[in-house]
């Protein structure tokens, strides 16, 4: 476990990366995304931050609070329902109009629901899309901006998906998108494992960018708002007991910012002669972390909320032997092509 004082000291050094860092927070209008966004704004010099979500009133509040934290920072809200990849593409096109680089892509979009499969117009389950497809689509679409960030001072470029690293379960390789075998538990297992392998697959292709999949710990994020009344009532009763195990909002934001910026989790090949390309320098008694594939500094990392390396190695090693990384990559690219055909013409006409 990385001590909290080490986390704070590292985050305070984020300013060493210089002014005008660009960050995108998807799902940042509440919970972990909001907590981390505020920590990022507070610890950087004149950052430019894009906040993607559905709740405009929450975004207005967060933007006002961020102005108090850093008067030189700029936070903009982009409203979108990213349960549909069409909306993801629209947001990405808007960002690409404004920015040539993105230093940090931080994603927490998701919901807590007991509903069954709920397909969007693209034929994908909405919860599955939040947890997985939308996240990979943001990374895929914004690779040019992430590459530019890795090529220009301070050469820092990172993506982080907060979901459930370390909580991997069995998946159905014959029904990866759970078209016919959907359940809440299967959705969790599939999206966690698929986030793991896509971090590895992206890192193997993009050597100047770090890709992290993290677990948040127990955090009171307000996700229960989409549960049935009876379930919300039970959670309200249980919250005082659960609060004993909660990671506070401030600590959550600080710890996730550490994961999003520390040099402990460098890209596979940081830019030469650029000491900050790996992220904030770490103390002498720390070392570069082991990547998800077992290799130190691989560029892809599965990390617990407290900074420890995570991932169910027994499950993941078995899947690696079966070539599941390649299977997940090909499946995801196939889904993207399928959705692009469905949405053909819609994006262009909406942005013309």
N, C-alpha and C positions, 0 to 999 in steps of 0.2 A: 504494500500500500504506500502510495506517495503521500507524505505528510502534508497537511494543509498549509503549513508555513512555506514549504517548498513550492506548492502550487501558487500561493500569493506572490512569492518572490519571482517566480518565472513569469507570471502574468504581468507584473510590473515592468518587466524587461521587454515586453512586446513593443513598446515604443521605440526600441532600438531598430526595429524593422523600417522605421522612417514614416513619413506622412503618406496620406492618400492610399492606404490599403483599401481594397474593394472587397466587400463580403456580401453574400446572398444567404438569407435565412428563410427557409421554407417551413411553414408551420410555426412561425415565430410570434403569433399574436397571443400566445398563452404558454404556460408551462415552461418546459426545458428550453425551448427555442427563445422565448422571451428572456428568461434568466441569463442565457448565454449571450444573447444579443447585447443586453445592457452591459455585461461584463466586458465584451469586446469594445463597445463604444467608450467605456470608461478608461480603458487601458491602451488606447491607440491615439495617434495624432491625426487629426482631421480625416477620419475615415469616411468612406462613402458606402452606405449600407442599404440594401434593398430587402424589404420585409414582405414576404408573400403569404397571404392567408385570405380567409373569408370575412373576418370580423373587422369592419372599417372603424367602428367606435373604439375597439380595443387597440387598433393600430394608432389611432389619433392619440390615445392616452400614452402609449409607449413612446411615440415620437416626442411628445412634450416632455416626458421624463428623461429621454435621452438628451434633449437640449440642455437640461439642467446638469447632466453628467458630463457633457462635453460640448461646449458652445461652438466649437469648430467642426464638429461632426455633422454629417448630413445623412438623415434616414428618410427613405421614401417608401411608401406603401404601394404594392401592386396587388390588386384584388384578383383572386382566382380560386376556382374550385378544382383542385388538382386531383380529384377522383377521376378526371378525364384527361387523357394525354393531349387532347386538342388544346385544353387550357394551359397545360405545361408548355406546349410549343408556342402559344401566343405570348406567354410571359418571357420565354427565352428570346423570342424575336425582339421584344421590347427592350430587354436588357442589352442585347447585342447592338441595338441602335445607339445605346448610350455609353457602353463600355467596351474597350478592347481587351481588358484583362479582368480576371477575378482571382483574388488570392485565396479566398475561403468560401467554400460552398458547404453550408451546414443545414442538415435536413432532419426534421422531427415530425413531419406530417403524419397523422394517424388518428384513429378514434377507437373508442371502446364500445362495442356493440354486441348484443346477443342475437342479432338478426342472422338469417341464413344468407346464401349467395344473393347479391344485389347487383345485377349487371348494369353497367353504363351503356350508352349508345354504341360504344366501341366493342361490346361483347366481353368486357372484363369486369370482374368483381370490383366494386368500389373500394372495399377495405384492402384487398390484395393490391390494388393500384396505389393506394396511399402508402402502404408499407414497402412496396417494392417497385412496381413499374414506373411510377412517377419519379421516384428517386433516381433510378437508373437513366430515365429519359432526361432529367436535368443534367446529370453528369455527361451523358452522351452529347446532348445538344451544345453544352457549354465547354466542351473540350478545347475549342480554339482559344477561348478566353483564359482557360486554366493553363494552356500551353504558353500563351503569351506571358502570363504572370511568372511562370518558371523561367522564362528567357530574359526577363527584364529585372533590374534591381528592385527589391532585394532577392529576387529569384525564388520567392516563397509561394507555393501553390499546394492547396490541400482540400480534400473533400472529406466530410464526416457524416455518416448516417447513424442516428441514434435509434436503436431498435432493441436487439436482444442478444448480442454476442455472448456466447457461453451457455445459451439456453437452446441449443440445437436439438432437433428431434428427427425422427424418421420421415422421409419424404417419398412421394409416389412419382417415380421417374416416368411413368406412362401417362400421367395427368398433372404435369407441373403447374398449370394454371388453375387446377381444381375445377375444371369445367363440369365434371360429372361427380366428383367426390368431395365437394366442399363441406367444411365444418370450421368453426372458429379455431379449434385446436390445430387442425391441419393447416389452416391459413397461417397461423403463427409459426409453425414448424417450417413450412415451405419458404416463407418470406425471410426468416432468419437465416436459414442455410443459403438461400439464393443471394442475400446481401453479402454473406461471407465470400462466396465464390466469385461474385462480380467484383469485389474489392481486389481479389487475387488476379482476376483476368484483366482488369483495367491496369493494375500496377505492372503486370507483365508487358503491357503494350505502351504505357506512358511512364517512362522512367524518371521524369522530372517532377512528378506529382505524387503526393502521399494520399492513400485511400484508407480510411478508418471506418470500421463498424464497431460501435460501442454499445454498452448496456448502461442504462441510466441509474440503476439502483431503485430504491423505493422512494418515489417523489410524489407529492400531492400536486398534480398538474391540472385537475379539473376535467379529466377525460370522462368522468362518470356522467357528464351532462347528457350523453346520448343513450344512456341505459334506461330501461323501463323504470317507472316510478317506484315499484317495489324494490328493485335492485339499488336504486339511488338511496332509498330509505335504509336499506341494510348497510350500505357503505357509510352513510352518515352516522349510524350507530357504531360501526366498527372503527371509524376514523380516529377517535381518541386513543384506542388501543394500538392501531397501526402507526400512529404518530410517533410512538417510541422508536420506530425503525426508520422513520422518514429521514431522507437527506434534505436539509433545508434548501429553500430557494436560492439563497446567496451562495451556499456551498456548491450546490448543483451547477450554477452558472460559472463559478470559478473553476470547478473541476473540469467541466466540459470545455471551457476555454483553454485550459492547460492541455487537454488532449488535442484540441484544434490548433495548437501553436507550438508545442514543445519540440525541440530537436531530438527528443528520444524516439520520435516516430518519423524518420526522414524518408524522402523518396528513394527509390532504388539507386538512382544516380544523380545526386544533387549537383547543381552547376559548379564546375571547378572554379576555385578562387572566389567563391561567394559563401562566406561562413554562415550567413543567415538563410541560405537556401533550404536547409534542413529544418529551420524553425528557430525558436529561442534557444540559445546555448544552455546546456544543462550542467548541474554541479559536477565536480570531479568524481564524486563517489557514485554517480549514476553512469549508465551506459546505454547504448542504442538497443532498442527492444528487439526481441525476436519477432519476425513476421509471422503471418498466419500459416505460411507453408513450412515453418520451422527454421528458416534462414534469417539470420540477423540482418536487419536493415533492408528487408525485401521490398518495402514500399507499400505493403498491405498489412494491416494490423487489426486484430480482434482484441478489444480492450474493455475491461470492466470499468465501472464508474470511478473506481479509486486509482486507476492507472495501471493496475495489474493486467498482464496478458491473460486473455480469456480464450474461449472456444472449447468445445467438446472434441478433444483430439481423437478419441476412439471412433466417433461417428465420422468426423471429417477425413481422417486418414483412409477409412474404408471407402468413402465416396471419391477421394482422390484416385485411389487404385482403379475405380470404375470410370474415371474420366468425367466425373460429374461437372467439373468446372467448364469444360468444353461444351457439355450438354446444356448447361444453364446459359452460357453465352449464346449459343446458336438458337436456343429457344427464345431468349430475350430479343435478339436481333430479328428473329422471325415475327414476333409479336409486333415489334416496331414497324416492320414493313406492312404487316396486315392492317394495322391501325392507320398508317399513312394512306393506304388505298381507300379505307373507309372515309377518311377525312379529306381526301383529295379535292382541292379547290376551296375548301372551307377556310383554311388558314390564310391563303393568298388573298382571297376576297375580303377577309375580315381585317387585314392589315394594309390593304392598298389605299 
